[in-house]
């Protein structure tokens, strides 16, 4: 240090610029390319796939887990939220859908292929505003505000929409 408290060289003082850090896990100038939809044709209204609506029956609108379970003929037990969430998880695993689907705006003229309330609950409780994810934990609070969700279903899954199960 000189008389003014500045470093005179050699050491790594606080005022020295840091050296550039490099990510050694990937080679420089890596390029990722996705060709999964190359050559795909537009199927319906300018979108790749078909839109389906999933609507709860009116008697299930804005219901508590206890009332939904009773309406389904299932004893709620001491933990109705857990019971309903477990049933939704089981049903979601059986649905003939891809593991993820885009959520789109719901319109009245969209076909509603399934009347199975647990299948519809699996769609509603595992959907955000933009995507349905099979692996997402069901969010039971969603049924307080939503009674329908529309999904964009890829063309290879459209023929399977006649039945909710795989």
QUIDADA-V826210 format. One record per pair of residues at least 12 apart in sequence whose ideal C-beta (glycine too) atoms are under 7 Angstrom apart, sorted by the first residue. I is the first residue (numbers start at 1). J is the second residue. D is the distance in Angstrom with one decimal. If there is no record, write none. Layout:
i->(I	I)
j->(J	J)
d->(D	D)
This chain:
i->(43	47	48	49	49	49	49	49	50	50	51	51	51	51	52	52	52	52	52	52	52	52	53	53	53	53	53	53	54	54	54	54	54	54	54	55	55	55	55	56	56	56	56	56	57	59	60	61	62	63	65	65	65	65	66	68	69	69	72	81	84	85	85	87	88	88	88	88	88	89	91	91	91	92	92	92	94	94	95	95	95	96	96	96	96	96	96	97	97	98	98	99	99	100	100	100	101	101	101	101	102	102	102	102	103	103	103	103	103	103	103	103	103	104	104	105	106	106	106	110	113	113	114	116	119	121	123	123	124	124	124	124	125	125	125	125	125	126	127	132)
j->(155	152	154	152	153	154	155	158	153	158	104	110	150	152	110	111	112	113	150	151	153	161	106	110	111	112	148	150	112	114	120	123	124	148	149	112	120	147	148	117	120	124	147	148	117	71	117	147	144	143	80	81	84	140	80	84	83	84	117	140	140	138	140	118	118	121	122	125	138	138	118	119	122	122	126	134	165	166	119	122	164	157	160	163	164	165	166	153	157	154	157	134	135	131	132	133	132	151	152	153	130	131	151	152	127	128	129	130	131	132	149	150	151	150	152	150	148	149	150	150	161	162	164	164	164	143	149	151	142	143	146	149	138	139	140	142	143	138	149	151)
d->(5.2	6.0	6.9	4.9	5.1	4.7	5.5	6.9	5.5	5.0	5.7	5.2	5.5	5.6	6.3	5.6	7.0	5.5	6.7	5.9	5.6	6.0	5.4	4.0	6.9	4.7	5.8	4.6	6.7	6.5	4.7	4.2	6.9	6.5	5.4	5.4	6.6	6.4	4.2	6.6	5.3	6.9	4.5	6.9	6.3	5.9	5.9	4.9	5.8	7.0	4.2	4.9	4.2	6.1	4.4	6.1	6.2	5.8	6.3	6.0	6.5	5.0	6.4	5.8	6.5	5.3	5.0	5.7	4.4	6.5	4.1	5.8	4.8	4.0	6.0	5.4	4.8	6.0	6.1	6.3	5.9	6.8	4.0	6.3	6.4	6.2	4.9	7.0	6.2	6.1	5.9	4.6	6.7	5.9	6.6	5.3	4.6	4.1	6.1	6.2	7.0	6.2	6.9	4.4	5.3	6.9	6.4	5.5	5.9	5.9	6.0	6.9	6.2	5.1	5.3	6.7	5.2	6.8	4.1	5.5	4.6	6.8	4.5	5.1	4.3	6.8	5.2	6.8	5.5	6.0	5.4	5.2	3.7	5.3	6.0	5.1	6.5	5.7	4.8	5.6)
